[in-house]
Structure formats: C-alpha cells, structure tokens
C-alpha cells in the first residue's frame, strides 16, 4: 500500500490536561462541549446501545451492523477498556470524499452523500465516483483511528475535523495532482522546470557562483542563479505534505479552541488515505498499521520521530534563529529563491515535514538555505503494482491491540481466520476484526483478562480496521 508518513510533529492534538480521575471533567467544565461524546457514526448505534457498550465488566465487542458496511468491505471492531477511564477514549472515522473545484479555479471539499458512498462498496465499487472524478475533482478515501489520553474530547474532535484539514490542504494542490503528466512546478503558475541539468546555467555549483562565473550573482549577462540544481519533487510528496500540514492545523485548532470549548485531553492519530492509486499512512503516536500480503508482514507505520539530520538541523534553526546569523533560512526549498518570486507560492518543507507543500515567498526566504539535500526517502506502497488477493489486507489498530499482540501474532490471527471464510463473503473482514479484538481482549478470569498462554490481556480500549487491498485495485 502505502506511503509511510512519519510525522515529526512533537504532539498531535494538544497535551494532557488536568482533570478529575475519570479524565472527562475539566477545570473549565462550565465551557460548552465542541462535540458530544459518541461512538463512530458508521456503527449506527442508538444512545441506549452506546450506554450498553460502556460496560467495563462485560466489555462487549462492537462491530458493523449488517446494513452499515464501509468502503471496500472494510472490517471494523472495537471494545472499551477494563475500567481505566469512564468512556471509550478511542475514536474512528471512515469516509469517501470528493475534493471539487469551484468556478474560477479554487476547490472545495464535499462528503459524498450516503447513497454515493455506498456505491464505493464492492457491489458496484466506486463506479459512480470513478465515472465523475474527472469532472468533479479528486476522490479521496479516508480511514482514521484516534486514541484519546486523559479524556475523549480531543479524539472526538479530531475524528470529526481532521479529514477536513486534509482536504483543505489537498485543495491547494488539486490542479497539480490532477496533472500527473508533468512534475509539480517549483513556483505555482509556472511550467515545471525540466532544464536544470548539471550542464545548465541553473545548475551552477556554489563555488562557481561565489567566483562570479557566468550566471553567478551580479553577472550582467544572466539572471540570478538558482544556486543548486533544482530538485524534482514528485506528486506523492505533495500528498505527504498535505497530510503533515493537516496534522499541524488540527493540533493548532484544538489548542486554540480549548479556550472556548470543553475539549478534554489529547490524542494520537493514525490515518490511511487512498489518493490516486496509492495508500498513504500518517501516524502521530503509538497506534500501528501493517500490511499482510501473501503471508508477508509489511510494517507501514512507526512512532513519529524526526527521521533525518536534515530535520534535526532545521528544528535547531527554528528554535534558535540567532544561530543562523540572519544569513540562512531553516526552511528548505527545491532551489534558491529569487527576489522576483517574492509574493508567489513556491514548494517548501520544514522540520515537521518529509513531504512538500506550497507557501507564499517572503523577503526572509531569500536567505541562503541552511539545508540542501534529500532526507530519508518516504516509502510508498502503490496498489497498482500488485495484484492483491482476497486475504491481502491492511490492519490498523490502536495500542490496546499492539500492547499484547506482536505483528506476527496479528498476522497469524487474521490470516488463519480469513482462510476459513468464504472469499465472497463481504462480512469476512468485520468478523476477522471481531476475532482479532477478542484475542487481544481475552477472557475475564479470577486474575483479570487473560489471552493465549495465560498472558495478561489488554485492559485498554481496542479499535481495529481490517482493509482488504484487492478493492483498491478495482478502483483504478
């Protein structure tokens, strides 16, 4: 599948806030709630069913109802914790959305209505969306898990709003993403530069430019140089950048709105996005995703940390700008910025990003780049490169699953369960998710919840998606 996006944001939706022991009452209890506590909308639970699901003794496993299937026949199951918090602090969201262009060239996101979303299921999978995508915009599949800490408020809010931030970021690059025949332009509105070869004026070495060679700064014969060979940024890097910036925007919104709403705690986030034939994974926290393909385990997420020397140096430059002496910028651009590009939008990335996005160039961006060079490559799993079978899946789970089961144990559980199911049964993935949650939760005995070999079972909230990959091939 995927692009593994290891977001380098230091925290996703705020820190842990002080509160009552159950984590749901804040010192600002008089503030209104941004969103009420709920379980995932796709479960279709009534208030009474939500109340029954909060039984910390029975710990019933919730699964999709017969008439509430998710795109690609995705399986889902969840269970509440054994009493560590009053409410289930996990949240989940799954949607199919079309990012549409507005008249005049801008874009607007719109959720597909329920009927159209169901057309994205295997019984007519994606036909309506695929037929209209060229004229309407970009089809975007979205799965997400959020694990709340010290309350469920931030997780509920993120489950409602993070996808909108992602879509808004994709709006900025919609026209570029739809033009796969050309690389993204360095400056919006300009044609991509394919002439930056080592022998061109735009590929002058730093030494040549400092010596005043033809094309160097101050030369009367040529325009200002681009200082280094211009990087060729790929389309997938724009999707990665959109996800990374959306995480930052969600973080900022929660921090901002905690002043006016009662939003308890913070949360982690694990997002899988299907865009233009590729699956992308963005992770902030200790949830995890793996792919199981032909019995092979492919890890596609990890805890987020700055993954390169490039990001470490950029972070230092951001935190201590005096070290840069007013001569360097901590931001990275595909090439040296020119003065006539001030006010235009150019590709950039900062220490939180492995992908790229566009920003409006300011005077301070004319400084020498502190960093030039490629960091660690982001892995992309392209669905079109593989023909997936019915048992090839992506498993997403919160830490309640991974705390007690290894990647190998999860893969064995899912693979063995699916092998005993009818390949044409669309509910097999939900049943496999239910079985996996049951294995991690275990059975209540005198000494607590126990799993295989009398090991301690998970006392945490557990949420699991099982996403069959073969339907992604059918979207093409």
C-alpha positions as CSV (number, residue, x, y, z in Angstrom):
1,X,0.0,0.0,0.0
2,X,1.5,2.9,1.4
3,X,3.3,5.9,1.9
4,X,4.6,5.7,5.5
5,X,4.4,9.3,6.7
6,X,6.3,9.6,9.9
7,X,5.0,13.0,11.0
8,X,7.6,14.8,13.0
9,X,5.2,17.0,14.9
10,X,6.1,16.7,18.6
11,X,2.4,16.1,19.6
12,X,-0.8,15.7,17.7
13,X,-3.8,17.2,19.4
14,X,-2.6,19.0,22.5
15,X,-1.1,17.7,25.7
16,X,-2.7,16.1,28.7
17,X,-4.9,18.4,30.6
18,X,-5.6,18.2,34.3
19,X,-9.0,16.9,35.3
20,X,-11.0,14.6,37.5
21,X,-9.9,10.9,37.9
22,X,-12.0,9.7,35.0
23,X,-10.5,12.3,32.7
24,X,-13.8,13.6,31.5
25,X,-14.3,16.6,33.8
26,X,-12.1,19.7,33.3
27,X,-11.4,22.7,35.3
28,X,-13.3,24.6,32.6
29,X,-16.4,22.4,33.0
30,X,-18.6,25.4,32.5
31,X,-17.5,25.6,28.9
32,X,-19.7,24.1,26.2
33,X,-18.6,20.9,24.5
34,X,-17.3,21.2,21.0
35,X,-18.8,17.9,20.1
36,X,-20.7,15.4,22.4
37,X,-19.2,12.0,23.2
38,X,-20.1,9.4,20.6
39,X,-19.1,6.2,19.1
40,X,-18.1,6.1,15.4
41,X,-21.0,7.2,13.2
42,X,-20.7,4.3,10.9
43,X,-21.6,1.9,13.7
44,X,-25.1,3.4,13.7
45,X,-25.6,2.9,17.5
46,X,-28.6,4.3,19.4
47,X,-28.0,6.2,22.7
48,X,-29.0,3.1,24.6
49,X,-26.5,0.9,22.6
50,X,-23.8,3.4,23.3
51,X,-24.5,3.2,27.0
52,X,-24.5,-0.6,27.0
53,X,-21.2,-0.6,25.1
54,X,-19.6,1.2,28.1
55,X,-19.9,-1.9,30.4
56,X,-16.4,-2.3,31.8
57,X,-17.2,-5.8,33.2
58,X,-18.8,-7.4,30.1
59,X,-16.7,-5.4,27.6
60,X,-19.0,-6.2,24.6
61,X,-17.2,-6.1,21.2
62,X,-18.9,-3.7,18.8
63,X,-18.9,-4.5,15.1
64,X,-20.6,-3.1,12.0
65,X,-24.3,-3.7,11.5
66,X,-25.5,-5.7,8.5
67,X,-26.5,-2.6,6.6
68,X,-23.6,-0.4,7.6
69,X,-20.7,-1.7,5.6
70,X,-17.7,0.6,5.0
71,X,-15.9,1.2,1.6
72,X,-14.0,-1.7,0.2
73,X,-15.9,-4.0,2.6
74,X,-13.6,-2.8,5.4
75,X,-14.0,-4.6,8.7
76,X,-14.2,-2.8,12.0
77,X,-14.4,-3.8,15.6
78,X,-13.9,-2.1,19.0
79,X,-14.1,-2.8,22.7
80,X,-14.0,-0.5,25.7
81,X,-11.3,-0.6,28.4
82,X,-11.5,-2.6,31.6
83,X,-12.1,0.5,33.7
84,X,-9.1,2.8,33.3
85,X,-11.5,5.6,32.1
86,X,-15.2,6.1,32.2
87,X,-15.6,6.3,28.5
88,X,-14.0,4.7,25.5
89,X,-11.2,7.1,24.5
90,X,-10.7,5.6,21.1
91,X,-12.5,7.1,18.1
92,X,-12.7,6.1,14.5
93,X,-13.7,7.7,11.2
94,X,-14.1,6.4,7.6
95,X,-15.3,8.4,4.7
96,X,-15.2,8.7,0.9
97,X,-14.9,12.4,-0.1
98,X,-14.6,14.2,-3.4
99,X,-12.5,17.4,-3.5
100,X,-14.2,19.6,-6.1
101,X,-13.0,22.6,-7.9
102,X,-15.0,25.8,-7.5
103,X,-15.8,28.0,-10.5
104,X,-12.8,30.2,-11.0
105,X,-10.1,27.6,-10.2
106,X,-10.3,27.1,-6.4
107,X,-11.5,23.9,-4.9
108,X,-14.0,22.8,-2.3
109,X,-14.3,19.5,-0.4
110,X,-17.6,17.7,-0.2
111,X,-18.5,14.5,1.5
112,X,-20.2,12.1,-0.8
113,X,-23.8,11.6,0.3
114,X,-24.7,8.2,1.9
115,X,-26.1,6.7,-1.3
116,X,-23.0,7.6,-3.3
117,X,-20.7,6.4,-0.5
118,X,-22.4,3.0,-0.7
119,X,-21.6,3.0,-4.4
120,X,-18.0,2.7,-3.4
121,X,-18.6,-0.8,-2.0
122,X,-17.7,-4.0,-3.8
123,X,-21.2,-4.4,-5.1
124,X,-20.6,-1.6,-7.7
125,X,-17.4,-0.5,-6.1
126,X,-16.6,3.1,-6.9
127,X,-18.4,3.2,-10.2
128,X,-20.3,6.5,-9.6
129,X,-17.2,8.2,-8.0
130,X,-14.8,6.9,-10.7
131,X,-17.0,8.0,-13.6
132,X,-17.4,11.5,-12.2
133,X,-13.9,12.0,-10.8
134,X,-12.5,13.6,-13.9
135,X,-15.2,16.3,-14.0
136,X,-15.9,16.7,-10.3
137,X,-12.5,16.6,-8.7
138,X,-10.3,14.2,-6.7
139,X,-11.8,11.1,-4.9
140,X,-10.3,10.6,-1.5
141,X,-10.7,7.5,0.7
142,X,-10.0,8.0,4.4
143,X,-9.7,5.7,7.4
144,X,-8.6,7.0,10.8
145,X,-8.1,5.9,14.4
146,X,-7.6,8.3,17.3
147,X,-6.6,7.2,20.8
148,X,-7.5,9.8,23.5
149,X,-5.4,10.5,26.5
150,X,-6.8,11.9,29.7
151,X,-10.3,12.2,28.2
152,X,-12.1,11.6,24.9
153,X,-12.8,15.2,23.9
154,X,-9.7,15.7,21.6
155,X,-10.2,12.3,20.0
156,X,-13.8,13.0,19.2
157,X,-13.0,16.4,17.8
158,X,-10.2,15.1,15.6
159,X,-12.4,12.3,14.3
160,X,-14.9,15.0,13.1
161,X,-12.5,17.5,11.7
162,X,-9.0,16.1,10.7
163,X,-10.3,15.0,7.3
164,X,-11.5,18.5,6.6
165,X,-8.0,19.8,7.2
166,X,-6.6,17.2,4.9
167,X,-9.0,18.1,2.2
168,X,-8.2,21.8,2.6
169,X,-4.5,21.0,2.1
170,X,-5.3,18.9,-0.9
171,X,-7.3,21.8,-2.4
172,X,-4.1,23.9,-2.6
173,X,-2.5,21.3,-4.9
174,X,-5.6,19.8,-6.6
175,X,-4.7,21.1,-10.1
176,X,-1.2,19.9,-9.7
177,X,-2.2,16.4,-8.6
178,X,-4.6,16.1,-11.5
179,X,-1.8,16.8,-13.9
180,X,0.3,13.6,-13.5
181,X,1.9,14.1,-16.9
182,X,4.1,16.9,-15.5
183,X,6.1,17.2,-12.3
184,X,4.8,19.7,-9.8
185,X,6.1,23.2,-10.6
186,X,8.5,24.8,-8.2
187,X,6.5,28.0,-8.3
188,X,2.8,27.8,-8.8
189,X,1.7,29.3,-12.1
190,X,5.0,28.4,-13.8
191,X,5.6,25.4,-16.0
192,X,7.8,22.7,-14.3
193,X,11.5,23.2,-15.0
194,X,13.0,20.3,-16.8
195,X,16.1,22.1,-17.9
196,X,18.0,22.0,-14.6
197,X,20.7,19.7,-15.8
198,X,24.2,19.6,-14.5
199,X,25.5,21.5,-17.6
200,X,22.9,24.3,-17.5
201,X,23.3,27.8,-16.1
202,X,20.7,26.9,-13.4
203,X,23.0,24.1,-12.1
204,X,25.9,26.2,-11.1
205,X,27.9,24.9,-8.2
206,X,28.2,27.0,-5.1
207,X,31.9,27.5,-5.8
208,X,31.2,28.8,-9.4
209,X,28.5,31.2,-8.2
210,X,30.9,32.6,-5.5
211,X,33.6,33.1,-8.1
212,X,31.3,35.3,-10.2
213,X,31.2,32.9,-13.1
214,X,28.7,33.5,-15.9
215,X,25.3,33.2,-14.3
216,X,26.6,34.0,-10.8
217,X,25.1,36.7,-8.6
218,X,26.0,40.1,-10.0
219,X,26.8,38.9,-13.5
220,X,25.4,41.3,-16.1
221,X,24.8,38.5,-18.7
222,X,22.4,36.3,-17.0
223,X,19.5,36.4,-14.4
224,X,20.3,35.5,-10.8
225,X,21.3,31.8,-10.5
226,X,19.3,29.1,-8.8
227,X,22.3,28.2,-6.8
228,X,21.9,24.4,-6.9
229,X,20.3,22.0,-9.4
230,X,16.6,22.3,-9.0
231,X,15.0,19.3,-7.2
232,X,12.4,17.3,-9.0
233,X,9.5,16.9,-6.5
234,X,7.1,14.0,-7.1
235,X,3.3,14.3,-6.8
236,X,3.2,11.9,-3.9
237,X,5.4,14.3,-1.9
238,X,2.6,16.8,-2.1
239,X,0.1,14.4,-0.6
240,X,2.6,13.6,2.1
241,X,3.0,17.3,2.8
242,X,-0.8,17.8,2.8
243,X,-1.2,15.1,5.5
244,X,1.6,16.6,7.6
245,X,0.3,20.1,7.4
246,X,-3.2,18.9,8.2
247,X,-1.9,17.3,11.4
248,X,-0.4,20.6,12.4
249,X,-3.6,22.5,11.6
250,X,-5.7,20.1,13.6
251,X,-3.2,20.4,16.5
252,X,-3.4,24.2,16.3
253,X,-7.2,24.2,16.1
254,X,-7.6,22.1,19.2
255,X,-5.1,24.2,21.2
256,X,-7.0,27.4,20.1
257,X,-10.5,26.1,20.8
258,X,-9.7,24.7,24.2
259,X,-10.1,28.4,25.3
260,X,-13.7,28.4,24.3
261,X,-14.8,24.8,24.4
262,X,-14.5,21.9,26.9
263,X,-12.2,19.6,25.0
264,X,-10.7,17.0,27.3
265,X,-7.2,15.6,26.9
266,X,-5.2,15.0,23.8
267,X,-4.9,12.1,21.3
268,X,-2.8,10.2,18.9
269,X,-3.8,9.7,15.3
270,X,-3.3,7.0,12.6
271,X,-4.6,7.9,9.2
272,X,-4.7,5.9,6.0
273,X,-5.5,7.8,2.8
274,X,-6.2,6.4,-0.7
275,X,-5.3,9.0,-3.3
276,X,-4.6,8.5,-7.0
277,X,-4.0,4.7,-6.7
278,X,-1.7,4.9,-3.7
279,X,-2.3,4.4,0.0
280,X,-0.6,6.8,2.4
281,X,-0.2,6.3,6.2
282,X,0.2,9.2,8.6
283,X,0.9,8.4,12.2
284,X,1.3,10.5,15.3
285,X,1.6,8.3,18.4
286,X,1.7,4.7,19.3
287,X,-1.1,3.2,17.1
288,X,0.2,1.0,14.3
289,X,-0.6,-0.3,10.8
290,X,0.8,-3.3,8.9
291,X,0.1,-4.9,5.6
292,X,-0.3,-8.7,5.2
293,X,0.3,-9.7,1.6
294,X,0.8,-13.3,0.6
295,X,1.6,-14.1,4.2
296,X,4.3,-11.5,4.4
297,X,4.2,-8.7,7.0
298,X,5.0,-5.2,5.8
299,X,5.2,-2.6,8.6
300,X,3.8,0.7,7.3
301,X,3.9,2.9,10.3
302,X,6.0,3.6,13.3
303,X,6.2,6.1,16.2
304,X,6.9,9.5,14.8
305,X,10.3,11.0,15.4
306,X,12.5,13.4,13.4
307,X,13.9,10.9,10.9
308,X,16.9,12.7,9.5
309,X,19.8,15.0,10.2
310,X,18.1,17.5,7.9
311,X,15.1,17.7,10.2
312,X,17.2,18.0,13.3
313,X,19.2,20.9,11.9
314,X,16.0,22.6,10.7
315,X,14.5,22.2,14.2
316,X,17.5,23.8,15.8
317,X,17.4,26.7,13.3
318,X,13.7,27.2,14.1
319,X,14.2,27.1,17.8
320,X,17.4,29.2,17.8
321,X,17.3,31.5,14.8
322,X,20.2,33.6,16.3
323,X,22.5,30.7,15.4
324,X,21.7,31.3,11.7
325,X,23.1,34.9,12.0
326,X,20.4,36.4,9.8
327,X,22.0,34.8,6.7
328,X,20.3,31.5,6.5
329,X,16.7,30.2,6.5
330,X,15.7,27.0,8.3
331,X,13.2,26.3,5.5
332,X,14.1,24.0,2.6
333,X,13.2,24.9,-1.0
334,X,13.8,22.9,-4.2
335,X,16.3,25.7,-5.2
336,X,17.5,29.1,-4.2
337,X,14.6,31.6,-4.1
338,X,14.9,34.7,-6.4
339,X,13.8,38.2,-5.5
340,X,11.2,38.3,-8.3
341,X,9.5,35.3,-6.8
342,X,8.5,37.2,-3.5
343,X,4.7,37.0,-3.3
344,X,4.5,33.8,-5.4
345,X,3.8,30.4,-4.0
346,X,6.8,28.0,-4.0
347,X,7.4,24.4,-2.8
348,X,8.9,24.2,0.6
349,X,9.2,22.0,3.7
350,X,10.2,22.5,7.3
351,X,11.4,20.3,10.1
352,X,8.0,18.7,10.7
353,X,7.7,17.5,7.1
354,X,9.0,14.8,4.9
355,X,6.7,15.8,2.1
356,X,6.3,19.2,0.4
357,X,3.7,21.9,0.2
358,X,3.4,25.5,-1.2
359,X,4.0,28.7,0.7
360,X,3.9,32.3,-0.3
361,X,7.5,33.6,-0.5
362,X,8.5,36.4,1.8
363,X,11.7,38.6,1.9
364,X,13.2,36.4,4.6
365,X,13.0,33.4,2.4
366,X,15.7,35.0,0.1
367,X,18.4,34.0,2.6
368,X,20.7,31.1,1.9
369,X,19.1,27.7,2.6
370,X,20.5,26.0,5.7
371,X,19.7,22.6,4.3
372,X,20.1,21.3,0.8
373,X,19.8,17.6,0.1
374,X,17.4,14.7,0.4
375,X,16.4,13.2,3.7
376,X,15.3,9.7,4.2
377,X,13.0,8.5,1.5
378,X,9.3,8.1,2.3
379,X,8.1,4.7,1.4
380,X,5.1,4.5,-0.9
381,X,3.0,1.4,-1.4
382,X,1.4,1.6,-4.9
383,X,-1.6,-0.6,-5.2
384,X,-1.4,-0.7,-9.0
385,X,2.0,-2.5,-8.8
386,X,0.4,-5.6,-7.2
387,X,-2.5,-7.9,-7.8
388,X,-3.9,-8.4,-4.4
389,X,-5.9,-11.5,-3.3
390,X,-8.9,-11.7,-1.0
391,X,-6.7,-12.3,2.0
392,X,-4.3,-9.4,1.4
393,X,-5.2,-6.7,4.0
394,X,-4.1,-3.7,5.8
395,X,-4.6,-3.9,9.6
396,X,-4.9,-0.7,11.6
397,X,-5.1,-0.8,15.4
398,X,-4.7,1.4,18.5
399,X,-2.2,0.5,21.1
400,X,-4.7,-1.6,23.0
401,X,-4.1,-4.2,20.3
402,X,-0.3,-3.9,19.9
403,X,0.4,-3.8,23.6
404,X,-0.4,-7.5,23.9
405,X,-0.1,-8.9,20.3
406,X,3.0,-8.7,18.1
407,X,2.9,-8.1,14.4
408,X,3.4,-11.8,13.8
409,X,0.6,-12.8,16.1
410,X,-1.8,-10.3,14.5
411,X,-0.9,-11.6,11.0
412,X,-1.3,-15.2,12.1
413,X,-4.7,-14.4,13.6
414,X,-6.0,-12.6,10.6
415,X,-4.6,-15.0,8.0
416,X,-5.9,-18.1,9.7
417,X,-9.3,-16.6,10.2
418,X,-9.7,-15.4,6.6
419,X,-8.5,-18.8,5.3
420,X,-11.6,-20.4,6.9
421,X,-14.1,-17.9,5.5
422,X,-15.9,-17.8,2.1
423,X,-13.8,-15.4,-0.1
424,X,-17.1,-14.0,-1.4
425,X,-18.5,-13.2,2.0
426,X,-18.3,-9.4,2.3
427,X,-18.6,-9.6,6.1
428,X,-15.5,-11.8,6.5
429,X,-13.3,-8.7,7.3
430,X,-15.5,-7.5,10.0
431,X,-15.6,-11.0,11.5
432,X,-11.9,-11.1,11.3
433,X,-11.6,-7.7,13.1
434,X,-14.0,-9.0,15.8
435,X,-11.9,-12.2,16.3
436,X,-8.7,-10.1,16.5
437,X,-10.2,-7.8,19.1
438,X,-11.4,-10.8,21.1
439,X,-7.9,-12.3,21.0
440,X,-6.4,-9.1,22.4
441,X,-9.1,-8.5,25.0
442,X,-9.0,-12.1,26.2
443,X,-11.4,-13.8,28.6
444,X,-12.2,-12.5,32.1
445,X,-11.0,-14.8,34.8
446,X,-10.3,-14.6,38.5
447,X,-7.0,-12.9,37.8
448,X,-8.2,-10.5,35.2
449,X,-8.5,-10.6,31.4
450,X,-6.3,-13.4,30.0
451,X,-5.2,-14.3,26.5
452,X,-3.2,-17.2,25.0
453,X,-0.8,-19.0,27.3
454,X,-2.4,-17.3,30.3
455,X,-0.8,-14.0,29.4
456,X,-2.5,-10.8,30.6
457,X,-5.0,-9.5,28.0
458,X,-5.4,-5.8,27.0
459,X,-7.2,-3.7,29.6
460,X,-7.1,-0.7,27.2
461,X,-9.6,0.4,24.6
462,X,-9.1,-1.5,21.4
463,X,-10.1,-0.4,17.9
464,X,-9.2,-2.3,14.7
465,X,-9.8,-1.8,11.0
466,X,-9.1,-4.6,8.5
467,X,-9.0,-3.2,5.0
468,X,-8.9,-5.6,2.0
469,X,-6.5,-4.3,-0.6
470,X,-7.9,-6.0,-3.6
471,X,-10.7,-3.5,-3.8
472,X,-8.1,-0.7,-4.2
473,X,-7.0,-2.4,-7.5
474,X,-10.6,-2.3,-8.7
475,X,-10.8,1.5,-8.1
476,X,-8.3,2.1,-10.9
